[in-house]
Amino acid sequence: MGGPKDGRDPWLAPARWLGEAEKEWGQRCHRRLAQRADKASYP
């Protein structure tokens, strides 16, 4: 079983993954909202 030092800590890895996923989801959501705003202001 590896400890936190080997970079595969069972608590740190999911946290890192969730951080990346949240960032990506936020960017997608922002883009979608921006597109929607464009369509609303230019019908």
C-alpha positions, 0 to 999 in steps of 0.5 A: 500500500502506498502512502501520500508520498508516492503520488497515489494518495487515495484522498488527494487524487480524487480531490485533484480530479474533482478540481480539474472536472469542476474547472472544465465544467465551469468553463463549459457552463460559462461558454454556454451562457455566453452563447445564450447571451449572444443569441438573446442580444442578437435575435 
